[in-house]
Amino acid sequence: MAAVAALGGLLFGYDTGIISGALLHLREELGLSSRGQGIVVSVILVGAMAGALCSGRLAARHGRRRVVLWVAVVFAAGAAAAAVASGR
C-alpha cells in the first residue's frame, strides 16, 4: 500500500509539472492572464481531488473492476478526441 500511495503522489506531482509546459501554449492560444493561468491549474487540481474523493464510494458501490473499466473508456475517448483535434 505504501508503494501505491508513493506512486500516486509521484504521478500527481508529475501531472502538476506537465501542466506548466502546457500553460505556455494555453496562455498564447486562450490569451490567459496570470490570474487565468492560476484558475486553470486550480481547476485541474480540484478535479483531481474530487475524483479521488468519489472513487472510493464508486468502487464500493460498483466494484473496482467496473470503475477502472469506465475510467479507461473515458481516458481512451479523451485520447481519441485529442488525436483527431485539428490544430491551427
C-alpha positions in Angstrom: 0.0 0.0 0.0 2.9 2.3 0.7 4.3 1.8 -2.8 0.9 2.5 -4.4 0.5 5.7 -2.3 4.0 6.8 -3.2 3.4 6.1 -6.9 0.1 8.1 -6.7 2.0 11.1 -5.2 4.7 10.8 -7.8 2.2 10.8 -10.6 0.2 13.7 -9.1 3.5 15.7 -8.9 4.4 14.7 -12.5 1.0 15.8 -13.8 1.4 19.1 -11.9 4.8 19.6 -13.6 3.4 18.7 -17.0 0.7 21.5 -16.8 3.5 24.1 -16.5 4.7 23.2 -20.0 1.1 23.2 -21.4 0.5 26.6 -19.8 2.9 28.2 -22.3 0.7 27.2 -25.2 -2.6 27.7 -23.3 -1.6 31.3 -22.4 -1.0 32.1 -26.1 -4.0 30.3 -27.5 -6.5 31.5 -25.0 -5.0 34.8 -24.1 -4.8 34.0 -20.4 -3.6 36.4 -17.8 -1.6 35.3 -14.7 -4.9 35.0 -12.9 -6.4 32.9 -15.7 -3.4 30.6 -15.6 -3.8 30.2 -11.9 -7.5 29.3 -12.3 -6.7 26.7 -15.0 -4.2 25.0 -12.7 -6.5 25.2 -9.7 -9.4 23.7 -11.6 -7.2 20.8 -12.7 -6.1 20.1 -9.1 -9.6 20.5 -7.7 -10.8 18.0 -10.4 -8.1 15.5 -9.2 -9.2 15.9 -5.6 -12.9 15.4 -6.5 -12.0 12.3 -8.4 -10.0 10.9 -5.5 -12.9 11.6 -3.1 -15.5 10.0 -5.3 -13.5 7.0 -6.5 -13.7 5.1 -3.2 -17.5 5.4 -3.0 -17.9 4.4 -6.6 -15.6 1.4 -6.2 -17.5 0.3 -3.1 -20.9 0.6 -4.9 -20.0 -0.7 -8.4 -16.8 -2.7 -7.8 -13.2 -1.7 -8.6 -13.0 -3.5 -11.9 -16.1 -1.8 -13.3 -14.9 1.7 -12.2 -11.5 1.1 -13.7 -13.1 0.0 -16.9 -15.2 3.1 -17.1 -12.3 5.4 -16.3 -10.3 3.6 -19.0 -13.1 4.2 -21.5 -13.3 7.9 -20.6 -9.5 8.2 -20.9 -9.5 6.5 -24.3 -12.3 8.8 -25.6 -10.3 11.8 -24.4 -7.1 10.5 -26.1 -9.0 9.8 -29.3 -10.5 13.3 -29.3 -7.1 14.8 -28.7 -5.7 12.7 -31.6 -8.3 13.9 -34.1 -8.4 17.5 -32.9 -7.3 20.0 -35.6 -4.5 22.4 -34.8 -4.1 25.9 -36.1 
